[in-house]
Amino acid sequence: MTQFRPATPPETDELVEISTTLNGHRWTGPVRPGGSLLDLLRDQLGLLGTKRGCEWMSCGACTVLVDGRPVSSCGFFASDIDGVAVRTIEGLAEDGGPTPLQEAFVENVASQCGYCTSGQLMSATALLESGTRPSEDEIRRWMQTNLCRCAGYAGILAAITQAADVTYREQDTEINE
């Protein structure tokens, strides 16, 4: 199967001013129109948790959430985040502590070398925030675009399943109260 890299507009010195909500905080600044969201996050803003992987939108290491949906930041133009909300791995923690998903990753040894972990966590977060408790098959389908070279898939599946149980048990409790 042939893989194609997304088209990139020609380099230009002209910058465009954008405004976005990044990890819950307003950010306004200049971006290069053809620059990727990954480059903006890592090189301009110093948010190094989003990893540079294949740069072909195939591995999932650079996954971030844009308006709650997982996207490959390597193939997403930085200028396209104007007016939307972006969440990176740095914005995942709740009140300074780990989320149930992050705790489940630790407990289930779902992170081996760790390189894919931020992308795995961001994709799984979008799934858990979708509003429906996912089945094992739904988790597998949802996560199939996130690759793990260490083959930690059993731990990743167990962690997401555990986090879904915690997340939806808490929601069920809130509804019944």
N, C-alpha and C positions, 0 to 999 in steps of 0.2 A: 504494500500500500504506500503510495507516494504521500509524503508530508509536505505541505506548503507553508511557508512563513508568511504572515500577514503583510500586506503592502505597507510600506512606510513612505510618507510624503518626502519630497526632497528636503535636504537640510536647509535651514534658514536661520538667519541671525535674529529675525523678528520674533519677539516673545509676545505671548498672549496672557493677559491677567485673568485668573479664574478665582472663584470662591467656592469652597466646599466645606463640609463638616467631616473632619478627620478624627476618628476615635472619640467622637462626642464633642470636639472642640472646633470652632470656626477657624478656617485657615484661608487666607487670601495671599496670592503671590503669582509671580510670572512663571510660565512654562513654555517650552518649545512646542509648537503645534504638532510636530511629528514625533515627539518624545513619548516613550512608554510610561505608563503609570509605575511600573517597576523601577525605572530609572529615577523618576521623581521621588518615590518613597525612599529608596536606598541612597542615591547620590546627592539629592538636593535636601531632603528632610532628615537624613540620618536614621531612618527606621530600618534597621538591618535584619529584623525578624523575618521579613518576607524574603525568601531565598531565590536566587537566580539559578535556574535549573537548565532545562533544554532550550529555552527561549523560542520554542515552536508551539507553545500552548498544548503540550502533550503530556507533561509529567505531573503537573499540579503543585510543584514546589512553591510557585509564586502566587498561589491563590489568596485573594483578599475578597472581602464582601463589598459590593457596590449596591447600595439600597437593599441590603440584605441578601443579595444573590451572589453566589461564588463566581468569580471571573479570574481568568489568567491575566495577571497584571502585566506580563511580558507582551501580550498582544492587545492591550487596551490603551488607547491614547490618553495621556495625562490631561489633555485639554477637554476630554469627554467627561471628566468628573466635575465640571462646573455645575454647581447647583444641586449636587447629589451628596449622599452620605457614604463615606468610605470607612471600613473598619479593617484594621490589620491585626496581627497577632498581639501587638503591643496594647491594643484596645480591648482585648478579650477578658482580662481579669475583672472580677467583680469586687468592688470595694477594696482593692489592693490584694485580694486573695484569689486563689485559683477557682475556676468554675468547676462544677461537678464533672464536666467533660475532661478538663485538665487533670483533675484528681484521678479519674478513671484511667487515663492514659498512663499515669505513674503506677497505679495499682496493678494494671494488666500488662505492664512492660510493653506498651504499645509503641515505644520509641526506642529504637536501637541506636543507630548512628545519630539520629535526630535531624538529619538534613530535610527530610520530607515532613517532619512533624508539624511545622507551622501551617503548611498547606493542608495537611490532613485535618488539623483542628479547625481551620476556617471552613472547610467544606462540611465537616460534621456539625459545626455550629449552625450553619445555614439549614441543614437537614433537621436538627433538633428544634430550631426556631420556626419551622414550617407549620407547626400547629397540630401535627398528627404524629402519634407514636409510630415510628417506623418498624416494619417487620425486618427480619434478618435479610430476606431477599431485597427489600427496599434499600437497606443499608448497603448491601453489596453493589447494587445498581448505581446508587448515588455516588459511591466512593470509587467507582471504577476508573475515573479520570485522574486519580491520585496514585502515583506509583511509589513503591517502596523498594529500593534496591536490596534492602536487608531481608525482604520477605517477611515483614512483621505483621502480615495481614490478619492472622488469628488473634493477636493481641489487640490490633486496631478494631476489629469487629467486636471483640469482647468488651473493649472500653466504650465504644459507642452504644452498644446494647445496655451496658450498665448505666451509662449517663442518661440514656432514654428512660430507663426504669426510674431513676431518681428524678429526672425532670418532670415526667408525666405523673409520678406518684405525688410530687409536690403540687402540681396543678390540680390533680384530682382532689387532694386534701383541701386546697383553697376553695374549690367549687363547692365542696360538701359542707364547709363551715358556715 
